[in-house]
């Protein structure tokens, strides 16, 4: 199975590192990223066992998706030891919860093996206040993940089917990710049986510019991959734009007409990026 691109994260599936059956199943799933969770999905008394299981799973390998591990926070009794245990494993990325400062990004980056990516979870009011500094921080940071459950709780927002209170922060996370060349990953959708609701939230995330969505169940993978990947129509249009600009009569032109629509070279670059990611 080919290894997914580091720049593709349409579907990011969380699964408890302590659940051996789920970990084994994840090896053959079609999500772009599988994240073994040591944090929220693991009870305190199971933390050490889950860490050992994550290390063993990483060394065993065989994962089709890129492999990540969500560690416990550095302010917990387990976070620093999680990082130490994972340093010599072949994981692709580390997901850090409740990142609230550039200092925290630097501290996390300093502990990682070269080549391992860091994704920072944005899930507290303090993180929102310092979002620019976090996204600007030097180091291994390559993605921002929105932690919608913790964020809504700490902001004390009301319940809204379309995430109305969180919309400014959806846009802010995407904007800061784009300004720094980072991936932007939308938060989880909790109602596993609500297929229509999940599809609507995926569409909303795509509309806001997110690269993909955090998932809590394998049944959500197919919808997320479709929602955050290019449609057949988008692929066809991209090919037409590239072909039109490649024609001799388009040489040196900044704007051309494609099927009655004015298209600029910025659209050409977007079309080329889309096709390169297939």
Secondary structure, DSSP 8 states (H G I E B T S, - for coil): -----TT--SEEEEEETT-HHHHHHHTT---SEEEEESSTTS-GGGHHHHHHHHHHHHHH---SSEEEEE---TTSSSHHHHHHHHTTS--SEEEESS---HHHHHHHHHHS-TT-EEEEEE-SHHHHHTHHHHHH--SSEEEEEE-HHHHHHHHT----TT-GGGHHHHHHHHHHHHHTT-EEEE-----TT-HHHHHHHHHHHHHHT-SEEEESSGGGHHHHHHHHS--HHHHHHHHHHHHHHHSGGGTT-SEEEETTEEEEHHHHHHHHHHHHT-
